Amino acid sequence: MDLASGSGSHDPGEPPGPSQPGGAVESPTGRSRLQATATQSLSRYESQKRRDWNTFLQYLKNHKPPLTLARCSGAHVIEFLKYLDQFGKTKVHVTGCPYFGYPNPPAPCACPLKQAWGSLDALIGRLRAAYEENGGQPESNPFGARAVRIYLREVKDSQAKARGIPYEKKKRKRAGGSTPSTTAKAANTSVDDGAGGGGGDGGIISSSDSAPVTSTL
């Protein structure tokens, strides 16, 4: 008796069936479950990029007058970034504020909340990639426009002054090493891009951030 089938002998020339080891056949239901699992297992970056892209398309749709992606320029991208400031969580002190330049002000103030530079910079990176993944040409990518890069640099510099937090790249250690005094100094001037603690933003666009858009561009 064939133990695999449990009933009678099996012809060696016959291909194994679904009920036999090594002959399992994936059902349509099983395939659909695998596809659903693959969709649910999108990385956090890919999920955020998709939400950002959909939000930007909705922004263009709500634009006054409505704006198509083909007509979108760097100026419109900058306008979009300024629009997002209303959802910001980072305190940016104005010039007349007594806490201007203080990284840790001792008391609250009436200065506005804005999007942190680090969050905007990461957002542009995701949207730039999404634009090309959705058929856009690199040479016409509005998110890579020079005007957008200049705007981000200005935001970076102004927030660094207003918050008293220098945005500096990590310097390479010298061959001779560092002294205890320089190490302590570096620890006190750590880089904060505004995307982490201290009032910064992580993913700056959520499904609830869909207020009406008005514009003159």
C-alpha positions as CSV (number, residue, x, y, z in Angstrom):
1,M,0.0,0.0,0.0
2,D,1.2,3.5,-0.8
3,L,1.5,5.4,2.5
4,A,1.4,8.8,0.7
5,S,-2.0,8.2,-0.8
6,G,-3.4,5.8,1.8
7,S,-5.2,3.8,-0.9
8,G,-3.6,1.4,-3.3
9,S,-0.4,1.8,-5.3
10,H,0.6,4.8,-7.3
11,D,1.9,4.8,-10.9
12,P,5.4,6.2,-10.9
13,G,4.8,7.9,-14.2
14,E,1.8,9.8,-12.9
15,P,2.5,13.4,-11.6
16,P,1.9,13.9,-7.9
17,G,-1.6,15.3,-7.1
18,P,-2.6,18.0,-4.6
19,S,-3.1,15.5,-1.9
20,Q,0.5,14.1,-2.1
21,P,3.7,15.5,-0.6
22,G,5.5,17.7,-3.1
23,G,2.5,18.2,-5.2
24,A,0.7,20.9,-3.2
25,V,-1.1,23.3,-5.5
26,E,-1.6,26.9,-4.4
27,S,-5.3,27.8,-4.6
28,P,-6.6,31.2,-5.8
29,T,-7.5,32.0,-2.2
30,G,-4.0,31.4,-1.1
31,R,-2.6,33.6,-3.8
32,S,-4.9,36.5,-2.8
33,R,-3.8,36.1,0.8
34,L,-0.1,36.3,-0.2
35,Q,-0.8,39.4,-2.3
36,A,-2.6,41.0,0.6
37,T,0.2,40.2,3.0
38,A,2.8,41.7,0.5
39,T,0.7,44.9,0.3
40,Q,0.4,45.2,4.1
41,S,4.2,44.7,4.5
42,L,5.2,47.9,2.7
43,S,8.0,49.6,4.5
44,R,7.3,52.7,6.6
45,Y,9.2,54.8,4.0
46,E,7.2,53.5,1.1
47,S,3.9,54.0,3.0
48,Q,4.8,57.5,3.9
49,K,5.9,58.3,0.4
50,R,2.6,57.1,-1.0
51,R,0.7,59.2,1.5
52,D,2.8,62.3,0.7
53,W,2.3,61.8,-3.0
54,N,-1.5,61.4,-2.7
55,T,-1.7,64.5,-0.4
56,F,0.3,66.5,-3.0
57,L,-2.0,65.4,-5.8
58,Q,-5.0,66.4,-3.6
59,Y,-3.3,69.8,-3.0
60,L,-3.1,70.3,-6.8
61,K,-6.7,69.4,-7.2
62,N,-7.8,71.9,-4.5
63,H,-5.6,74.6,-5.9
64,K,-7.3,77.8,-7.0
65,P,-7.3,77.6,-9.9
66,P,-6.8,73.8,-10.2
67,L,-3.3,72.9,-11.2
68,T,-2.2,69.8,-13.2
69,L,1.0,68.0,-12.4
70,A,2.4,68.8,-15.8
71,R,2.2,72.5,-15.1
72,C,3.6,72.2,-11.6
73,S,6.8,74.2,-11.0
74,G,9.3,74.7,-8.3
75,A,7.3,77.8,-7.2
76,H,4.3,75.7,-6.6
77,V,6.3,73.2,-4.6
78,I,7.5,76.1,-2.4
79,E,3.9,77.2,-2.0
80,F,3.0,73.7,-0.9
81,L,5.7,73.7,1.7
82,K,4.5,77.0,3.1
83,Y,1.0,75.6,3.2
84,L,2.2,72.7,5.3
85,D,3.4,75.1,8.0
86,Q,-0.1,75.3,9.5
87,F,0.3,71.7,10.5
88,G,3.8,72.2,12.0
89,K,4.8,71.4,15.6
90,T,8.2,73.1,15.8
91,K,8.4,76.5,17.6
92,V,10.3,79.0,15.5
93,H,11.0,82.2,17.3
94,V,10.6,85.5,15.5
95,T,13.3,88.2,15.6
96,G,11.5,90.3,18.3
97,C,10.9,87.3,20.7
98,P,13.1,87.4,23.9
99,Y,13.8,83.7,23.3
100,F,15.1,84.2,19.8
101,G,18.2,82.0,19.5
102,Y,17.5,80.0,22.7
103,P,17.5,76.2,22.1
104,N,15.6,75.6,25.4
105,P,13.5,78.7,26.3
106,P,12.4,78.8,30.0
107,A,8.8,79.8,29.3
108,P,6.2,79.6,26.5
109,C,5.8,82.4,23.9
110,A,3.4,83.3,21.1
111,C,5.8,82.5,18.2
112,P,4.3,80.3,15.5
113,L,4.6,76.6,15.0
114,K,6.1,75.6,11.7
115,Q,7.4,72.5,9.9
116,A,11.0,71.7,10.9
117,W,13.6,72.0,8.2
118,G,14.6,68.3,8.6
119,S,11.0,67.2,8.0
120,L,10.6,69.4,4.9
121,D,13.9,68.2,3.5
122,A,12.9,64.5,4.0
123,L,9.5,65.2,2.5
124,I,11.0,66.7,-0.7
125,G,13.2,63.6,-1.0
126,R,10.2,61.3,-0.9
127,L,8.2,63.4,-3.3
128,R,11.1,63.7,-5.7
129,A,11.4,59.9,-5.8
130,A,7.6,59.5,-6.1
131,Y,7.4,61.9,-9.1
132,E,9.8,59.8,-11.1
133,E,8.3,56.5,-10.0
134,N,5.0,57.8,-11.4
135,G,6.4,58.5,-14.8
136,G,7.9,62.0,-14.4
137,Q,11.2,62.8,-16.1
138,P,14.2,63.7,-13.9
139,E,15.0,66.8,-15.9
140,S,11.5,68.2,-15.3
141,N,11.1,67.2,-11.7
142,P,9.8,70.2,-9.8
143,F,10.9,68.8,-6.5
144,G,14.5,69.0,-7.6
145,A,14.3,72.6,-8.9
146,R,17.0,75.0,-7.9
147,A,14.4,77.3,-6.3
148,V,13.3,74.5,-4.0
149,R,16.9,73.8,-2.9
150,I,17.4,77.5,-2.2
151,Y,14.2,77.7,-0.2
152,L,15.1,74.7,1.9
153,R,18.6,76.2,2.6
154,E,17.0,79.5,3.7
155,V,14.6,77.6,6.0
156,K,17.5,75.7,7.5
157,D,19.5,78.8,8.2
158,S,16.6,80.9,9.6
159,Q,15.5,78.1,11.9
160,A,19.0,77.5,13.1
161,K,19.3,81.1,14.2
162,A,15.8,81.3,15.6
163,R,16.1,78.1,17.6
164,G,19.7,78.5,18.5
165,I,20.5,75.0,17.0
166,P,23.3,74.8,14.5
167,Y,22.7,72.4,11.6
168,E,26.2,71.2,10.9
169,K,27.5,68.1,9.3
170,K,29.5,65.7,11.5
171,K,33.2,66.4,11.2
172,R,35.6,63.6,10.7
173,K,37.9,62.9,13.6
174,R,41.5,63.9,13.2
175,A,44.2,61.2,13.2
176,G,45.4,62.3,16.5
177,G,42.1,61.8,18.2
178,S,40.2,64.3,20.3
179,T,40.8,65.8,23.7
180,P,38.2,65.5,26.5
181,S,37.5,69.3,26.2
182,T,36.7,69.1,22.5
183,T,34.6,66.0,23.0
184,A,32.5,67.7,25.7
185,K,32.1,70.7,23.4
186,A,30.9,68.5,20.5
187,A,28.4,66.9,22.8
188,N,26.9,70.3,23.7
189,T,26.5,71.3,20.1
190,S,24.8,68.1,18.7
191,V,22.9,68.4,15.4
192,D,19.2,68.6,15.6
193,D,17.3,68.6,12.3
194,G,14.0,69.2,14.0
195,A,12.6,65.8,13.0
196,G,13.1,64.2,16.4
197,G,12.7,65.4,19.9
198,G,12.4,69.0,21.0
199,G,9.2,69.8,19.1
200,G,10.2,68.4,15.7
201,D,8.0,66.5,13.2
202,G,8.3,62.9,11.9
203,G,6.0,62.2,9.0
204,I,4.5,65.6,8.4
205,I,1.5,64.6,6.3
206,S,-1.4,62.6,7.6
207,S,-4.8,61.7,6.2
208,S,-6.4,64.4,8.4
209,D,-4.2,67.2,7.0
210,S,-6.4,68.0,4.1
211,A,-7.6,71.6,4.6
212,P,-8.9,73.6,1.6
213,V,-6.2,75.3,-0.4
214,T,-6.3,78.8,-1.8
215,S,-3.6,80.2,-4.0
216,T,-2.9,82.9,-6.6
217,L,-0.1,81.1,-8.4
